Structure formats: structure tokens, C-alpha cells
């Protein structure tokens, strides 16, 4: 029994605390650097908001599935029997664990991989973000740009591989965690930014809406100014002939008076 759960209990190659540093704080530093260069507060605000939404939603989904499924980890045997002596119930043949309760409980959270889902949620969002900023889909065939976009995904994949190598997850756990993180990252990015292949994919939707509103207001103001100027020109044109006729009548009256005097 438990033949596929007898892998050794090893420490994590990537500690739990390192995942948010790599997948969240690291991308945020890149967001700030781009803000310093571009000075677009809309971009910084929505980039940080988007990645926080991505990892938060992914974390909630991952933990909910972990608790619902309860799949044992590959090293569950050594969690259940720290001394290596397996104990089973003679009647039900059920496992009688005598390890620490917290260690055993953690051993039932194999599916899906939290390290993997979080890594792909944060670094996947960063890949989307970089793809939009460096216009990787501009149809010019820049391989270097594509490498920059793939690099965060490669880091996330390395973290996922380490989970299998440490015997903390089965390959199905890692694969599913990567899909969850990638899907959530894509949805969250497209919620705040246009697709990177879009002509306006450089800035978030809020910035584009702000620019559009300013342009509309500017066009409206210019149109009103033209209407006002046209009205003023029309009023001036209407007054000039009246003054001309008045001047002509006055000249005729003066001529008649002078003729009478003669």
C-alpha cells in the first residue's frame, strides 16, 4: 500500500516565503521602474492592481481545491509514519498515522500546486505586461523581445519543476496549478489592459479612456469657439451696411441744406 507515496520528505528548494517575493514583489519593482521612465500613473496603478487581483484570486481557488480534493503528497508515507513503520487497522486495513497532526494535514494538500499556481499568476501577468510594453507582436520578428516575454514564464516553470523534484507534488498537481495561474493572470490582465497585439496595447483602458475624453472635450471646445467667432463675424457684417446707409442719408441732407442757402 502507499507505494506511490513513499518518496522521501525533503525541504523545499523554493521556500514558501520566496514565492511572493519572486512572483509579486519582483514584478512590482519592474512596474515602478517603467513608471519612473514613462511617468504614467494610470499604468502603475492598474499594473499593481491587476497583479494583486491575479494572485489573490489564484490563491483562493487553489486553497479551495486543495481542501476539497485532499490528495496525499508523494511524501505522505513519511508524514504519516515518521519512523518508517507502517501501521494499518487489522479490520478495515485503513492507515493509522502516528505523525504530527499538522504535518499530516499538510500532506493532504497536494492537488493543485500552490507554488506553481502563484508563480504563474504573478509571472504570467508580468509576461502579458512586458508583451504590451515592448510591442512584441508588432510583426517585425524581434526574437529578443519574445525572449524577454518568455523569461518570466521560464522562471515559473522552474519553480513548478522544483515541486516535483522535491516530492511535494505529483506532476498532475503542477500541471493543473500552472493552468489555473495562467488563466487567471490572462483574465486579470485583459481586464485592465488591451491585448498586446492591439495598436493601443501600450497603456491601460483607463488611460486610453482619459485621453479620449480629453480629445472629445478639446474638440467640443474648439467647435464652440468657431461657432462663437462665426456669430460675431455675422453681427459685424450686418451692422456695417446700416452705418453706410446712414452715412449716405446724412451726406444728402447736408447737400440739400447747402443748396437752399445758395
PyMOL commands that set and color helices and strands:
alter all, ss='L'
color gray80, all
select helices_A, chain A and resi 3-5+16-38+41-69+76-80+101-106+114-133+143-165+171-192+205-261
alter helices_A, ss='H'
color red, helices_A
deselect
rebuild
show_as cartoon
